Amino acid sequence: MRLTRFTDVALRVLMRLAVAEGTEAPTTREVAATMRVPYTHAAKVVARLQHLGLLDARRGRGGGLSLTSAGHSASIGSLVRELEGPEEVVECEGDTPCPLRSACRLRGALRGAQDAFYAALDPITVADLVASPTGPLLLGLGSGPPPD
């Protein structure tokens, strides 16, 4: 299973905000530059995470992004499920349905593997992801110009 770029960026944004506690709240542009992702992509991610109640975004002077308590304790498994959607690993019923779909054992095996993948992520929280050595590394990242 491969995560979408959107989910990857969302996890990295949450991790960056988790270590920003006690510092000046970074802006979406600053987070995008630090994580080296395009601003427009980061802005879409921030809007979705705000909608999910995982971060607060304030505009204007003294504004910026901050993680909510729900964001700190969010299960990575639940978050990945939410961002990736209910899609299966393989598409058996698409435009060209698989001729094996009525008697295939592969689909069930892949569904079991996907369930195991999420189950392995369920107990891990955003706060867990930024424990040492990751947190200090995130704090030390400089902000270069974001890619466009």
MIBARO-143797 format. One record per atom (N, C-alpha, C, O): residue in three letters; x, y, z; atom name. Coordinates in steps of 0.2 Angstrom, whole numbers, plus 5000, padded with zeros to 4 digits. Layout:
+--------+------+------+------+------+
| torkol |    x |    y |    z | base |
+--------+------+------+------+------+
|    ala |    X |    Y |    Z |   CA |
...
+--------+------+------+------+------+
end
This chain:
+--------+------+------+------+------+
| torkol |    x |    y |    z | base |
+--------+------+------+------+------+
|    met | 5004 | 4994 | 5000 |    N |
|    met | 5000 | 5000 | 5000 |   CA |
|    met | 5004 | 5006 | 5000 |    C |
|    met | 5010 | 5006 | 5003 |    O |
|    arg | 5002 | 5011 | 4996 |    N |
|    arg | 5006 | 5017 | 4996 |   CA |
|    arg | 5002 | 5023 | 4998 |    C |
|    arg | 4996 | 5024 | 4995 |    O |
|    leu | 5004 | 5027 | 5002 |    N |
|    leu | 5000 | 5033 | 5004 |   CA |
|    leu | 5000 | 5038 | 4999 |    C |
|    leu | 5005 | 5039 | 4995 |    O |
|    thr | 4995 | 5042 | 4998 |    N |
|    thr | 4995 | 5048 | 4993 |   CA |
|    thr | 4999 | 5053 | 4996 |    C |
|    thr | 5001 | 5054 | 5002 |    O |
|    arg | 5001 | 5058 | 4991 |    N |
|    arg | 5005 | 5063 | 4993 |   CA |
|    arg | 5002 | 5068 | 4998 |    C |
|    arg | 5005 | 5070 | 5003 |    O |
|    phe | 4995 | 5068 | 4998 |    N |
|    phe | 4991 | 5072 | 5002 |   CA |
|    phe | 4992 | 5070 | 5009 |    C |
|    phe | 4993 | 5074 | 5014 |    O |
|    thr | 4991 | 5063 | 5010 |    N |
|    thr | 4991 | 5060 | 5017 |   CA |
|    thr | 4998 | 5061 | 5020 |    C |
|    thr | 4999 | 5063 | 5026 |    O |
|    asp | 5003 | 5060 | 5016 |    N |
|    asp | 5010 | 5061 | 5018 |   CA |
|    asp | 5012 | 5068 | 5020 |    C |
|    asp | 5015 | 5069 | 5025 |    O |
|    val | 5009 | 5073 | 5016 |    N |
|    val | 5010 | 5080 | 5018 |   CA |
|    val | 5006 | 5081 | 5025 |    C |
|    val | 5009 | 5085 | 5029 |    O |
|    ala | 5000 | 5079 | 5025 |    N |
|    ala | 4996 | 5080 | 5031 |   CA |
|    ala | 5000 | 5077 | 5038 |    C |
|    ala | 5000 | 5081 | 5043 |    O |
|    leu | 5003 | 5071 | 5037 |    N |
|    leu | 5006 | 5069 | 5043 |   CA |
|    leu | 5012 | 5073 | 5045 |    C |
|    leu | 5014 | 5074 | 5051 |    O |
|    arg | 5016 | 5075 | 5040 |    N |
|    arg | 5022 | 5079 | 5041 |   CA |
|    arg | 5020 | 5086 | 5044 |    C |
|    arg | 5023 | 5089 | 5048 |    O |
|    val | 5014 | 5089 | 5041 |    N |
|    val | 5012 | 5095 | 5044 |   CA |
|    val | 5010 | 5095 | 5052 |    C |
|    val | 5012 | 5099 | 5056 |    O |
|    leu | 5006 | 5089 | 5053 |    N |
|    leu | 5005 | 5088 | 5060 |   CA |
|    leu | 5011 | 5087 | 5064 |    C |
|    leu | 5011 | 5090 | 5070 |    O |
|    met | 5016 | 5083 | 5062 |    N |
|    met | 5022 | 5082 | 5066 |   CA |
|    met | 5026 | 5089 | 5067 |    C |
|    met | 5028 | 5090 | 5072 |    O |
|    arg | 5026 | 5093 | 5062 |    N |
|    arg | 5029 | 5100 | 5063 |   CA |
|    arg | 5026 | 5104 | 5068 |    C |
|    arg | 5029 | 5107 | 5072 |    O |
|    leu | 5019 | 5104 | 5068 |    N |
|    leu | 5015 | 5108 | 5072 |   CA |
|    leu | 5016 | 5105 | 5079 |    C |
|    leu | 5016 | 5109 | 5084 |    O |
|    ala | 5017 | 5099 | 5080 |    N |
|    ala | 5017 | 5096 | 5087 |   CA |
|    ala | 5023 | 5098 | 5090 |    C |
|    ala | 5024 | 5098 | 5096 |    O |
|    val | 5029 | 5100 | 5087 |    N |
|    val | 5035 | 5102 | 5090 |   CA |
|    val | 5035 | 5109 | 5090 |    C |
|    val | 5040 | 5112 | 5093 |    O |
|    ala | 5030 | 5113 | 5088 |    N |
|    ala | 5030 | 5120 | 5088 |   CA |
|    ala | 5027 | 5123 | 5094 |    C |
|    ala | 5027 | 5129 | 5095 |    O |
|    glu | 5025 | 5119 | 5099 |    N |
|    glu | 5022 | 5121 | 5105 |   CA |
|    glu | 5027 | 5125 | 5109 |    C |
|    glu | 5033 | 5124 | 5109 |    O |
|    gly | 5025 | 5131 | 5111 |    N |
|    gly | 5029 | 5135 | 5115 |   CA |
|    gly | 5033 | 5140 | 5111 |    C |
|    gly | 5037 | 5144 | 5114 |    O |
|    thr | 5032 | 5140 | 5105 |    N |
|    thr | 5036 | 5144 | 5100 |   CA |
|    thr | 5031 | 5148 | 5096 |    C |
|    thr | 5025 | 5147 | 5097 |    O |
|    glu | 5033 | 5153 | 5093 |    N |
|    glu | 5028 | 5157 | 5089 |   CA |
|    glu | 5025 | 5153 | 5084 |    C |
|    glu | 5028 | 5149 | 5080 |    O |
|    ala | 5018 | 5153 | 5083 |    N |
|    ala | 5014 | 5149 | 5079 |   CA |
|    ala | 5017 | 5150 | 5071 |    C |
|    ala | 5016 | 5155 | 5069 |    O |
|    pro | 5019 | 5145 | 5068 |    N |
|    pro | 5021 | 5145 | 5061 |   CA |
|    pro | 5015 | 5146 | 5056 |    C |
|    pro | 5009 | 5144 | 5058 |    O |
|    thr | 5016 | 5150 | 5051 |    N |
|    thr | 5011 | 5151 | 5046 |   CA |
|    thr | 5011 | 5145 | 5041 |    C |
|    thr | 5016 | 5141 | 5041 |    O |
|    thr | 5006 | 5144 | 5037 |    N |
|    thr | 5005 | 5139 | 5032 |   CA |
|    thr | 5011 | 5140 | 5027 |    C |
|    thr | 5014 | 5134 | 5026 |    O |
|    arg | 5013 | 5146 | 5025 |    N |
|    arg | 5019 | 5147 | 5021 |   CA |
|    arg | 5025 | 5144 | 5024 |    C |
|    arg | 5029 | 5141 | 5021 |    O |
|    glu | 5026 | 5146 | 5031 |    N |
|    glu | 5032 | 5144 | 5034 |   CA |
|    glu | 5033 | 5136 | 5035 |    C |
|    glu | 5038 | 5133 | 5034 |    O |
|    val | 5027 | 5133 | 5036 |    N |
|    val | 5027 | 5126 | 5037 |   CA |
|    val | 5028 | 5122 | 5030 |    C |
|    val | 5032 | 5118 | 5029 |    O |
|    ala | 5025 | 5125 | 5025 |    N |
|    ala | 5027 | 5123 | 5018 |   CA |
|    ala | 5034 | 5123 | 5016 |    C |
|    ala | 5037 | 5118 | 5013 |    O |
|    ala | 5037 | 5129 | 5018 |    N |
|    ala | 5044 | 5129 | 5016 |   CA |
|    ala | 5048 | 5125 | 5020 |    C |
|    ala | 5053 | 5122 | 5018 |    O |
|    thr | 5047 | 5124 | 5027 |    N |
|    thr | 5051 | 5119 | 5031 |   CA |
|    thr | 5050 | 5112 | 5029 |    C |
|    thr | 5055 | 5108 | 5028 |    O |
|    met | 5044 | 5110 | 5027 |    N |
|    met | 5043 | 5103 | 5025 |   CA |
|    met | 5044 | 5102 | 5017 |    C |
|    met | 5044 | 5097 | 5014 |    O |
|    arg | 5046 | 5108 | 5014 |    N |
|    arg | 5048 | 5108 | 5007 |   CA |
|    arg | 5042 | 5105 | 5002 |    C |
|    arg | 5043 | 5100 | 4998 |    O |
|    val | 5036 | 5108 | 5003 |    N |
|    val | 5031 | 5106 | 4999 |   CA |
|    val | 5028 | 5112 | 4996 |    C |
|    val | 5029 | 5118 | 4999 |    O |
|    pro | 5025 | 5112 | 4990 |    N |
|    pro | 5022 | 5118 | 4988 |   CA |
|    pro | 5016 | 5121 | 4992 |    C |
|    pro | 5013 | 5118 | 4996 |    O |
|    tyr | 5016 | 5128 | 4993 |    N |
|    tyr | 5012 | 5131 | 4997 |   CA |
|    tyr | 5005 | 5130 | 4996 |    C |
|    tyr | 5001 | 5128 | 5000 |    O |
|    thr | 5003 | 5129 | 4989 |    N |
|    thr | 4996 | 5128 | 4988 |   CA |
|    thr | 4994 | 5121 | 4990 |    C |
|    thr | 4988 | 5120 | 4992 |    O |
|    his | 4998 | 5116 | 4990 |    N |
|    his | 4997 | 5109 | 4992 |   CA |
|    his | 4996 | 5110 | 5000 |    C |
|    his | 4991 | 5107 | 5003 |    O |
|    ala | 5001 | 5113 | 5003 |    N |
|    ala | 5000 | 5114 | 5011 |   CA |
|    ala | 4994 | 5117 | 5013 |    C |
|    ala | 4991 | 5115 | 5018 |    O |
|    ala | 4992 | 5122 | 5009 |    N |
|    ala | 4986 | 5126 | 5011 |   CA |
|    ala | 4980 | 5121 | 5011 |    C |
|    ala | 4975 | 5122 | 5015 |    O |
|    lys | 4979 | 5117 | 5006 |    N |
|    lys | 4974 | 5112 | 5005 |   CA |
|    lys | 4974 | 5107 | 5011 |    C |
|    lys | 4969 | 5105 | 5014 |    O |
|    val | 4980 | 5105 | 5013 |    N |
|    val | 4981 | 5100 | 5018 |   CA |
|    val | 4978 | 5104 | 5025 |    C |
|    val | 4975 | 5101 | 5029 |    O |
|    val | 4981 | 5110 | 5026 |    N |
|    val | 4979 | 5113 | 5032 |   CA |
|    val | 4971 | 5114 | 5032 |    C |
|    val | 4969 | 5113 | 5038 |    O |
|    ala | 4968 | 5116 | 5027 |    N |
|    ala | 4961 | 5117 | 5027 |   CA |
|    ala | 4957 | 5110 | 5029 |    C |
|    ala | 4953 | 5110 | 5033 |    O |
|    arg | 4960 | 5105 | 5026 |    N |
|    arg | 4957 | 5098 | 5028 |   CA |
|    arg | 4958 | 5097 | 5035 |    C |
|    arg | 4953 | 5094 | 5039 |    O |
|    leu | 4964 | 5098 | 5038 |    N |
|    leu | 4966 | 5096 | 5045 |   CA |
|    leu | 4962 | 5100 | 5050 |    C |
|    leu | 4960 | 5098 | 5055 |    O |
|    gln | 4961 | 5107 | 5048 |    N |
|    gln | 4957 | 5111 | 5052 |   CA |
|    gln | 4949 | 5109 | 5052 |    C |
|    gln | 4946 | 5109 | 5057 |    O |
|    his | 4947 | 5107 | 5046 |    N |
|    his | 4940 | 5104 | 5046 |   CA |
|    his | 4939 | 5098 | 5050 |    C |
|    his | 4934 | 5097 | 5053 |    O |
|    leu | 4944 | 5094 | 5051 |    N |
|    leu | 4944 | 5088 | 5055 |   CA |
|    leu | 4945 | 5090 | 5062 |    C |
|    leu | 4945 | 5085 | 5067 |    O |
|    gly | 4947 | 5096 | 5064 |    N |
|    gly | 4947 | 5098 | 5071 |   CA |
|    gly | 4954 | 5096 | 5074 |    C |
|    gly | 4955 | 5096 | 5080 |    O |
|    leu | 4959 | 5095 | 5069 |    N |
|    leu | 4966 | 5093 | 5072 |   CA |
|    leu | 4971 | 5099 | 5073 |    C |
|    leu | 4976 | 5099 | 5076 |    O |
|    leu | 4969 | 5105 | 5069 |    N |
|    leu | 4973 | 5111 | 5070 |   CA |
|    leu | 4969 | 5117 | 5070 |    C |
|    leu | 4963 | 5117 | 5067 |    O |
|    asp | 4971 | 5122 | 5073 |    N |
|    asp | 4968 | 5129 | 5073 |   CA |
|    asp | 4972 | 5133 | 5068 |    C |
|    asp | 4979 | 5133 | 5068 |    O |
|    ala | 4969 | 5137 | 5064 |    N |
|    ala | 4973 | 5142 | 5060 |   CA |
|    ala | 4970 | 5149 | 5061 |    C |
|    ala | 4964 | 5150 | 5060 |    O |
|    arg | 4974 | 5153 | 5063 |    N |
|    arg | 4972 | 5160 | 5064 |   CA |
|    arg | 4975 | 5165 | 5059 |    C |
|    arg | 4981 | 5164 | 5058 |    O |
|    arg | 4972 | 5170 | 5057 |    N |
|    arg | 4974 | 5174 | 5052 |   CA |
|    arg | 4977 | 5181 | 5055 |    C |
|    arg | 4975 | 5182 | 5061 |    O |
|    gly | 4981 | 5184 | 5052 |    N |
|    gly | 4983 | 5191 | 5054 |   CA |
|    gly | 4988 | 5191 | 5059 |    C |
|    gly | 4992 | 5186 | 5060 |    O |
|    arg | 4990 | 5197 | 5061 |    N |
|    arg | 4995 | 5198 | 5066 |   CA |
|    arg | 4994 | 5193 | 5072 |    C |
|    arg | 4988 | 5193 | 5075 |    O |
|    gly | 4999 | 5190 | 5074 |    N |
|    gly | 4998 | 5185 | 5080 |   CA |
|    gly | 4995 | 5178 | 5078 |    C |
|    gly | 4994 | 5174 | 5082 |    O |
|    gly | 4994 | 5178 | 5071 |    N |
|    gly | 4991 | 5172 | 5069 |   CA |
|    gly | 4996 | 5166 | 5068 |    C |
|    gly | 5001 | 5166 | 5070 |    O |
|    gly | 4993 | 5161 | 5065 |    N |
|    gly | 4997 | 5155 | 5063 |   CA |
|    gly | 4994 | 5149 | 5064 |    C |
|    gly | 4988 | 5149 | 5066 |    O |
|    leu | 4997 | 5143 | 5064 |    N |
|    leu | 4994 | 5137 | 5065 |   CA |
|    leu | 4996 | 5134 | 5071 |    C |
|    leu | 5002 | 5135 | 5074 |    O |
|    ser | 4992 | 5130 | 5074 |    N |
|    ser | 4993 | 5127 | 5081 |   CA |
|    ser | 4989 | 5120 | 5081 |    C |
|    ser | 4984 | 5120 | 5078 |    O |
|    leu | 4992 | 5115 | 5084 |    N |
|    leu | 4989 | 5109 | 5085 |   CA |
|    leu | 4984 | 5109 | 5090 |    C |
|    leu | 4985 | 5112 | 5096 |    O |
|    thr | 4978 | 5106 | 5089 |    N |
|    thr | 4973 | 5106 | 5095 |   CA |
|    thr | 4975 | 5099 | 5099 |    C |
|    thr | 4979 | 5096 | 5097 |    O |
|    ser | 4971 | 5099 | 5105 |    N |
|    ser | 4973 | 5093 | 5109 |   CA |
|    ser | 4971 | 5087 | 5105 |    C |
|    ser | 4974 | 5081 | 5106 |    O |
|    ala | 4965 | 5087 | 5101 |    N |
|    ala | 4963 | 5081 | 5097 |   CA |
|    ala | 4969 | 5080 | 5092 |    C |
|    ala | 4970 | 5074 | 5090 |    O |
|    gly | 4972 | 5085 | 5089 |    N |
|    gly | 4978 | 5084 | 5085 |   CA |
|    gly | 4984 | 5080 | 5088 |    C |
|    gly | 4987 | 5076 | 5085 |    O |
|    his | 4985 | 5082 | 5094 |    N |
|    his | 4991 | 5078 | 5098 |   CA |
|    his | 4989 | 5071 | 5099 |    C |
|    his | 4994 | 5067 | 5098 |    O |
|    ser | 4983 | 5070 | 5100 |    N |
|    ser | 4981 | 5063 | 5102 |   CA |
|    ser | 4978 | 5059 | 5096 |    C |
|    ser | 4976 | 5053 | 5097 |    O |
|    ala | 4978 | 5062 | 5091 |    N |
|    ala | 4975 | 5058 | 5085 |   CA |
|    ala | 4979 | 5052 | 5083 |    C |
|    ala | 4985 | 5051 | 5083 |    O |
|    ser | 4975 | 5046 | 5082 |    N |
|    ser | 4978 | 5040 | 5080 |   CA |
|    ser | 4980 | 5041 | 5073 |    C |
|    ser | 4976 | 5043 | 5068 |    O |
|    ile | 4986 | 5038 | 5071 |    N |
|    ile | 4989 | 5039 | 5064 |   CA |
|    ile | 4984 | 5034 | 5060 |    C |
|    ile | 4983 | 5036 | 5054 |    O |
|    gly | 4982 | 5028 | 5063 |    N |
|    gly | 4978 | 5024 | 5059 |   CA |
|    gly | 4972 | 5027 | 5057 |    C |
|    gly | 4970 | 5026 | 5051 |    O |
|    ser | 4968 | 5030 | 5062 |    N |
|    ser | 4962 | 5033 | 5060 |   CA |
|    ser | 4963 | 5039 | 5055 |    C |
|    ser | 4959 | 5040 | 5051 |    O |
|    leu | 4968 | 5043 | 5056 |    N |
|    leu | 4969 | 5048 | 5052 |   CA |
|    leu | 4971 | 5046 | 5044 |    C |
|    leu | 4968 | 5049 | 5040 |    O |
|    val | 4975 | 5041 | 5044 |    N |
|    val | 4976 | 5038 | 5037 |   CA |
|    val | 4970 | 5036 | 5034 |    C |
|    val | 4969 | 5037 | 5028 |    O |
|    arg | 4966 | 5032 | 5038 |    N |
|    arg | 4960 | 5030 | 5035 |   CA |
|    arg | 4955 | 5035 | 5032 |    C |
|    arg | 4953 | 5035 | 5027 |    O |
|    glu | 4955 | 5041 | 5036 |    N |
|    glu | 4951 | 5046 | 5035 |   CA |
|    glu | 4953 | 5050 | 5028 |    C |
|    glu | 4949 | 5052 | 5024 |    O |
|    leu | 4960 | 5051 | 5028 |    N |
|    leu | 4963 | 5054 | 5022 |   CA |
|    leu | 4963 | 5050 | 5016 |    C |
|    leu | 4962 | 5053 | 5010 |    O |
|    glu | 4964 | 5044 | 5017 |    N |
|    glu | 4965 | 5039 | 5011 |   CA |
|    glu | 4958 | 5037 | 5008 |    C |
|    glu | 4957 | 5035 | 5002 |    O |
|    gly | 4953 | 5037 | 5012 |    N |
|    gly | 4946 | 5035 | 5010 |   CA |
|    gly | 4946 | 5027 | 5010 |    C |
|    gly | 4950 | 5024 | 5012 |    O |
|    pro | 4940 | 5025 | 5008 |    N |
|    pro | 4938 | 5018 | 5009 |   CA |
|    pro | 4941 | 5014 | 5003 |    C |
|    pro | 4938 | 5008 | 5003 |    O |
|    glu | 4945 | 5016 | 4999 |    N |
|    glu | 4947 | 5012 | 4993 |   CA |
|    glu | 4951 | 5006 | 4995 |    C |
|    glu | 4954 | 5006 | 5000 |    O |
|    glu | 4950 | 5001 | 4991 |    N |
|    glu | 4954 | 4994 | 4993 |   CA |
|    glu | 4960 | 4995 | 4989 |    C |
|    glu | 4961 | 4999 | 4985 |    O |
|    val | 4965 | 4990 | 4991 |    N |
|    val | 4971 | 4990 | 4988 |   CA |
|    val | 4971 | 4989 | 4980 |    C |
|    val | 4975 | 4992 | 4976 |    O |
|    val | 4967 | 4985 | 4978 |    N |
|    val | 4966 | 4983 | 4971 |   CA |
|    val | 4958 | 4985 | 4969 |    C |
|    val | 4954 | 4985 | 4973 |    O |
|    glu | 4957 | 4987 | 4963 |    N |
|    glu | 4951 | 4988 | 4960 |   CA |
|    glu | 4948 | 4982 | 4956 |    C |
|    glu | 4951 | 4981 | 4951 |    O |
|    cys | 4943 | 4979 | 4959 |    N |
|    cys | 4941 | 4973 | 4955 |   CA |
|    cys | 4935 | 4974 | 4951 |    C |
|    cys | 4933 | 4970 | 4947 |    O |
|    glu | 4931 | 4980 | 4953 |    N |
|    glu | 4925 | 4981 | 4949 |   CA |
|    glu | 4925 | 4987 | 4945 |    C |
|    glu | 4920 | 4990 | 4943 |    O |
|    gly | 4931 | 4990 | 4943 |    N |
|    gly | 4931 | 4996 | 4939 |   CA |
|    gly | 4929 | 4996 | 4932 |    C |
|    gly | 4924 | 4992 | 4931 |    O |
|    asp | 4931 | 5000 | 4928 |    N |
|    asp | 4929 | 5000 | 4921 |   CA |
|    asp | 4929 | 4994 | 4917 |    C |
|    asp | 4925 | 4992 | 4913 |    O |
|    thr | 4935 | 4990 | 4919 |    N |
|    thr | 4936 | 4983 | 4916 |   CA |
|    thr | 4936 | 4979 | 4922 |    C |
|    thr | 4941 | 4977 | 4925 |    O |
|    pro | 4930 | 4976 | 4924 |    N |
|    pro | 4930 | 4971 | 4930 |   CA |
|    pro | 4935 | 4965 | 4929 |    C |
|    pro | 4935 | 4963 | 4923 |    O |
|    cys | 4938 | 4963 | 4934 |    N |
|    cys | 4942 | 4957 | 4934 |   CA |
|    cys | 4938 | 4951 | 4933 |    C |
|    cys | 4933 | 4950 | 4936 |    O |
|    pro | 4940 | 4947 | 4928 |    N |
|    pro | 4936 | 4941 | 4927 |   CA |
|    pro | 4937 | 4936 | 4933 |    C |
|    pro | 4933 | 4931 | 4933 |    O |
|    leu | 4941 | 4937 | 4938 |    N |
|    leu | 4942 | 4932 | 4943 |   CA |
|    leu | 4938 | 4934 | 4949 |    C |
|    leu | 4938 | 4931 | 4954 |    O |
|    arg | 4934 | 4940 | 4949 |    N |
|    arg | 4931 | 4943 | 4955 |   CA |
|    arg | 4926 | 4939 | 4959 |    C |
|    arg | 4926 | 4939 | 4965 |    O |
|    ser | 4923 | 4934 | 4955 |    N |
|    ser | 4918 | 4930 | 4959 |   CA |
|    ser | 4921 | 4924 | 4963 |    C |
|    ser | 4918 | 4921 | 4967 |    O |
|    ala | 4927 | 4922 | 4961 |    N |
|    ala | 4931 | 4917 | 4965 |   CA |
|    ala | 4938 | 4918 | 4967 |    C |
|    ala | 4942 | 4914 | 4968 |    O |
|    cys | 4939 | 4925 | 4968 |    N |
|    cys | 4946 | 4927 | 4969 |   CA |
|    cys | 4948 | 4927 | 4976 |    C |
|    cys | 4944 | 4929 | 4980 |    O |
|    arg | 4953 | 4924 | 4978 |    N |
|    arg | 4956 | 4924 | 4985 |   CA |
|    arg | 4961 | 4930 | 4986 |    C |
|    arg | 4962 | 4932 | 4992 |    O |
|    leu | 4963 | 4933 | 4981 |    N |
|    leu | 4968 | 4938 | 4981 |   CA |
|    leu | 4965 | 4944 | 4985 |    C |
|    leu | 4968 | 4948 | 4989 |    O |
|    arg | 4959 | 4946 | 4983 |    N |
|    arg | 4956 | 4952 | 4985 |   CA |
|    arg | 4955 | 4952 | 4993 |    C |
|    arg | 4956 | 4957 | 4996 |    O |
|    gly | 4953 | 4946 | 4996 |    N |
|    gly | 4952 | 4945 | 5003 |   CA |
|    gly | 4959 | 4945 | 5006 |    C |
|    gly | 4959 | 4948 | 5012 |    O |
|    ala | 4964 | 4942 | 5003 |    N |
|    ala | 4971 | 4943 | 5006 |   CA |
|    ala | 4973 | 4950 | 5007 |    C |
|    ala | 4976 | 4952 | 5012 |    O |
|    leu | 4972 | 4954 | 5001 |    N |
|    leu | 4974 | 4961 | 5001 |   CA |
|    leu | 4970 | 4965 | 5006 |    C |
|    leu | 4973 | 4969 | 5009 |    O |
|    arg | 4964 | 4963 | 5007 |    N |
|    arg | 4960 | 4967 | 5012 |   CA |
|    arg | 4963 | 4966 | 5019 |    C |
|    arg | 4963 | 4970 | 5023 |    O |
|    gly | 4964 | 4959 | 5020 |    N |
|    gly | 4967 | 4958 | 5027 |   CA |
|    gly | 4974 | 4961 | 5028 |    C |
|    gly | 4975 | 4963 | 5034 |    O |
|    ala | 4978 | 4962 | 5023 |    N |
|    ala | 4984 | 4965 | 5024 |   CA |
|    ala | 4983 | 4973 | 5025 |    C |
|    ala | 4987 | 4976 | 5029 |    O |
|    gln | 4978 | 4976 | 5021 |    N |
|    gln | 4977 | 4983 | 5022 |   CA |
|    gln | 4974 | 4984 | 5030 |    C |
|    gln | 4976 | 4989 | 5033 |    O |
|    asp | 4970 | 4979 | 5032 |    N |
|    asp | 4967 | 4980 | 5039 |   CA |
|    asp | 4973 | 4979 | 5044 |    C |
|    asp | 4973 | 4983 | 5049 |    O |
|    ala | 4978 | 4975 | 5043 |    N |
|    ala | 4984 | 4974 | 5047 |   CA |
|    ala | 4988 | 4980 | 5047 |    C |
|    ala | 4991 | 4982 | 5052 |    O |
|    phe | 4989 | 4983 | 5041 |    N |
|    phe | 4992 | 4990 | 5040 |   CA |
|    phe | 4989 | 4995 | 5045 |    C |
|    phe | 4993 | 4998 | 5049 |    O |
|    tyr | 4983 | 4996 | 5044 |    N |
|    tyr | 4979 | 5001 | 5049 |   CA |
|    tyr | 4980 | 4999 | 5056 |    C |
|    tyr | 4981 | 5004 | 5060 |    O |
|    ala | 4979 | 4993 | 5057 |    N |
|    ala | 4979 | 4991 | 5064 |   CA |
|    ala | 4986 | 4992 | 5068 |    C |
|    ala | 4987 | 4994 | 5073 |    O |
|    ala | 4991 | 4992 | 5064 |    N |
|    ala | 4998 | 4993 | 5066 |   CA |
|    ala | 4999 | 5001 | 5067 |    C |
|    ala | 5003 | 5002 | 5072 |    O |
|    leu | 4995 | 5005 | 5064 |    N |
|    leu | 4996 | 5012 | 5065 |   CA |
|    leu | 4991 | 5015 | 5070 |    C |
|    leu | 4992 | 5020 | 5073 |    O |
|    asp | 4986 | 5011 | 5072 |    N |
|    asp | 4980 | 5013 | 5076 |   CA |
|    asp | 4983 | 5016 | 5083 |    C |
|    asp | 4981 | 5021 | 5086 |    O |
|    pro | 4988 | 5012 | 5086 |    N |
|    pro | 4990 | 5014 | 5093 |   CA |
|    pro | 4995 | 5020 | 5093 |    C |
|    pro | 4997 | 5023 | 5098 |    O |
|    ile | 4997 | 5022 | 5087 |    N |
|    ile | 5002 | 5027 | 5087 |   CA |
|    ile | 4999 | 5034 | 5086 |    C |
|    ile | 4994 | 5035 | 5082 |    O |
|    thr | 5001 | 5039 | 5090 |    N |
|    thr | 4998 | 5045 | 5090 |   CA |
|    thr | 5003 | 5050 | 5086 |    C |
|    thr | 5009 | 5049 | 5086 |    O |
|    val | 5001 | 5056 | 5085 |    N |
|    val | 5005 | 5062 | 5082 |   CA |
|    val | 5010 | 5063 | 5087 |    C |
|    val | 5016 | 5064 | 5086 |    O |
|    ala | 5008 | 5063 | 5094 |    N |
|    ala | 5013 | 5065 | 5099 |   CA |
|    ala | 5019 | 5059 | 5099 |    C |
|    ala | 5025 | 5061 | 5100 |    O |
|    asp | 5017 | 5053 | 5098 |    N |
|    asp | 5022 | 5048 | 5098 |   CA |
|    asp | 5027 | 5049 | 5092 |    C |
|    asp | 5033 | 5047 | 5093 |    O |
|    leu | 5025 | 5051 | 5086 |    N |
|    leu | 5029 | 5052 | 5081 |   CA |
|    leu | 5034 | 5057 | 5081 |    C |
|    leu | 5039 | 5057 | 5078 |    O |
|    val | 5033 | 5062 | 5086 |    N |
|    val | 5038 | 5067 | 5087 |   CA |
|    val | 5043 | 5066 | 5093 |    C |
|    val | 5046 | 5071 | 5095 |    O |
|    ala | 5043 | 5060 | 5096 |    N |
|    ala | 5047 | 5059 | 5101 |   CA |
|    ala | 5054 | 5059 | 5099 |    C |
|    ala | 5055 | 5058 | 5093 |    O |
|    ser | 5059 | 5059 | 5103 |    N |
|    ser | 5066 | 5060 | 5101 |   CA |
|    ser | 5068 | 5053 | 5097 |    C |
|    ser | 5066 | 5048 | 5099 |    O |
|    pro | 5071 | 5054 | 5092 |    N |
|    pro | 5075 | 5059 | 5089 |   CA |
|    pro | 5072 | 5063 | 5084 |    C |
|    pro | 5074 | 5068 | 5081 |    O |
|    thr | 5065 | 5062 | 5082 |    N |
|    thr | 5062 | 5066 | 5077 |   CA |
|    thr | 5060 | 5073 | 5079 |    C |
|    thr | 5062 | 5077 | 5075 |    O |
|    gly | 5058 | 5074 | 5085 |    N |
|    gly | 5056 | 5081 | 5087 |   CA |
|    gly | 5062 | 5086 | 5087 |    C |
|    gly | 5061 | 5091 | 5084 |    O |
|    pro | 5067 | 5084 | 5090 |    N |
|    pro | 5073 | 5089 | 5089 |   CA |
|    pro | 5075 | 5090 | 5082 |    C |
|    pro | 5077 | 5095 | 5080 |    O |
|    leu | 5075 | 5085 | 5078 |    N |
|    leu | 5077 | 5086 | 5071 |   CA |
|    leu | 5072 | 5090 | 5067 |    C |
|    leu | 5074 | 5095 | 5064 |    O |
|    leu | 5065 | 5090 | 5069 |    N |
|    leu | 5060 | 5094 | 5066 |   CA |
|    leu | 5061 | 5101 | 5068 |    C |
|    leu | 5060 | 5106 | 5064 |    O |
|    leu | 5063 | 5102 | 5074 |    N |
|    leu | 5064 | 5109 | 5077 |   CA |
|    leu | 5070 | 5112 | 5073 |    C |
|    leu | 5071 | 5118 | 5072 |    O |
|    gly | 5075 | 5108 | 5071 |    N |
|    gly | 5081 | 5111 | 5068 |   CA |
|    gly | 5081 | 5112 | 5061 |    C |
|    gly | 5085 | 5115 | 5058 |    O |
|    leu | 5075 | 5110 | 5058 |    N |
|    leu | 5074 | 5111 | 5050 |   CA |
|    leu | 5074 | 5118 | 5049 |    C |
|    leu | 5070 | 5122 | 5052 |    O |
|    gly | 5078 | 5121 | 5044 |    N |
|    gly | 5077 | 5127 | 5042 |   CA |
|    gly | 5072 | 5128 | 5037 |    C |
|    gly | 5069 | 5123 | 5034 |    O |
|    ser | 5070 | 5134 | 5035 |    N |
|    ser | 5065 | 5135 | 5030 |   CA |
|    ser | 5068 | 5138 | 5024 |    C |
|    ser | 5070 | 5144 | 5024 |    O |
|    gly | 5069 | 5134 | 5019 |    N |
|    gly | 5071 | 5137 | 5013 |   CA |
|    gly | 5065 | 5139 | 5009 |    C |
|    gly | 5059 | 5138 | 5011 |    O |
|    pro | 5066 | 5141 | 5003 |    N |
|    pro | 5060 | 5143 | 4998 |   CA |
|    pro | 5056 | 5136 | 4997 |    C |
|    pro | 5059 | 5131 | 4995 |    O |
|    pro | 5049 | 5137 | 4997 |    N |
|    pro | 5045 | 5131 | 4996 |   CA |
|    pro | 5045 | 5130 | 4988 |    C |
|    pro | 5046 | 5134 | 4984 |    O |
|    pro | 5045 | 5123 | 4986 |    N |
|    pro | 5044 | 5122 | 4979 |   CA |
|    pro | 5038 | 5124 | 4976 |    C |
|    pro | 5033 | 5125 | 4980 |    O |
|    asp | 5037 | 5126 | 4970 |    N |
|    asp | 5031 | 5128 | 4967 |   CA |
|    asp | 5028 | 5123 | 4963 |    C |
|    asp | 5022 | 5124 | 4960 |    O |
+--------+------+------+------+------+
end
